[in-house]
Amino acid sequence: MTAQDLTALLPFIVVSAACLVVLIATAVRRSHAVAGLVTVAGLTAAFGLLPAAASVAPRAIGASGAGALVVLDGYGLFFIGLILAASVAVAVLAYGYLDRQEEHREEFYILLLVAVLGSMVLAASSHFVSFILGLEILSVALYSMCAYLRDRAISLEAGIKYLVLAAASAAFLLFGMALIYAEFGTMNFSYLAAQMTAGAYPDRALVAGGLALMITGFGFKLALAPFHLWTPDIYEGAPAPVTAFVASVSKGAMFALLLRYFSSTSAARLHGVFLVFAVIAATSMIAGNLLALLQNNLKRILAYSSIAHMGYVLVAFLAAGDLGPEAVTFYLVAYFITTLMAFGVVAVLSPAERDADRLEDVEGLFWRRPVLGALLTLALLSLAGIPATAGFFAKFYIVAAGASSGIWRLIVLLVVTSVAGLFYYLRVLVAVYSQPAESAEPAPRLPLASGVVLALLGILIVWLGVFPGRVLETVQLAVASLRF
C-alpha cells in the first residue's frame, strides 16, 4: 500500500472513521444532534477529498496477482461523489424525520454510514471479491434500516422481506460468479474482458449460465421486472428516508457496477445477453407504469414508477458506443435528485406514528404548505419527463442514445409507456391542488436543514433541465475512463 493508494482511498477512510466516531460517541453518551452532525460532517469531508483522490487517478488497488480489487478512475470517483452527495441529503432529511421519534435514533446513522461505504465499494469494484463484499456491506445495513422503526409492524415486515429476498438474490450472484470463474479462472473484470473479447472460452453453456444467474441477481437489486415484486412492499414499509436511500443510492451503486462489468467485459454485446436485457427493459417499462395506475399509496406509486425508470435506463445501457453509458450516467444523476426530492417531501410531512404516504395526506398540500406542494409538483413533473426539468433532458438523452443504435422498438415502447405514466403522476397532482379537507391533519414543522436540502434539490432539477451542459461535460469525462 503506497502513499498514492492511501490518497486514492481517503474518501473510504473518512467514511469508515465517521462510522467509528458515531459508534463510540453513542456508546459513551447518546446524542441525536452529535450523531447527525458527525455523519453529515464525515460525508461532506469525504466528498471534499474527492479532488485529492482524483489527483492520483486512475488508480488500481489490490493484489496484483489476482488483479485489482477496486479501480479509482474518473468513472468510479464520479459515482462515489454522487453517492456521497445523495447520502448527505438523506442524512439531513433523516435527522428531521427521526427527531420526531422518542428513542434509539443514533444507531440509524451508524447503519447509514455502513451502507454508504458498501455503495462506494460497489461503484469502484473491478473484481468479484470486492463486488460481493460491497454488496453485502450495503445489504446487511439496509436490512436493519428498513426495519428500523420496530414499533411499526409494516417496517418489520419490510425488513424481513428484504432480508429473505436479498439473501436469495445474493445466492444467484454467487452461483453465477462461480460458473464464470470455473470457465475463465479469474474474477477480475479486466482479465475477463481480455478473454471474452478474444472468445477464449470453449464452454459457452457455462458462461451463459453464469451470466443468466448474475443477471437475475442484478435484476433483483435494481427492482427490474420480473424480479420486482419486493419493491412496493419495501418502499411502503421502510421509513421515508430509508426508502429514499434504497431508491437512489442503492440502485445507483448497483447500476454503476452493472455498467462497469458489462461494458468492460463486452458481455452485453453477446446476442443472448442483449436479448435478455431487452426483454427485461420492455417488461419493466410496461409492468412499472401499468401497475402504478392501480395504486392509492404515494410510496407504492413511486415504487412502481422506479421499476419503469430502471427499464428506461436499460434502454440506454443497451445502446452501443459512448452515448449509451453517458445517457445512463446522466439519467441516474437526474433520477437521484428527483427521487430524493419526492421522498424528502414525504419525510418532512410524516408525523411520528406513520409516514404521510396516502394520497389524502397530500390532498390540498399546495394550499396548506405552498412551498412543499410546489416542490412535490416539480419532482413529479421531472419523473414524468416534462420539459424544463432534469427528467425531460435525461429521457431525451436516452432516446438519442437508443436512436443512435437503432433499437427503435424499445424507444417506441419507452415513449408510449411514458405517456401512460403521466396518468398516475397527474392523479397525485390533482390531490396536491385540490381543496384540503377540513379534517386534514396539520403537517409537522419543517426543519430548517431539511428545507434547505429540498430547496437545493428543486434548484438542481430546474438547472439540469435548462442548463445541463456543465454536468454533461463532467459525465462525458467520467465515462471516458470507463474502459480499462
Summary of the structure (lengths in Angstrom):
residues: 484
radius of gyration: 21.4
end to end distance: 21.0
largest distance: 71.3
contacts: 1850
relative contact order: 0.10
helix: 76%
strand: 2%
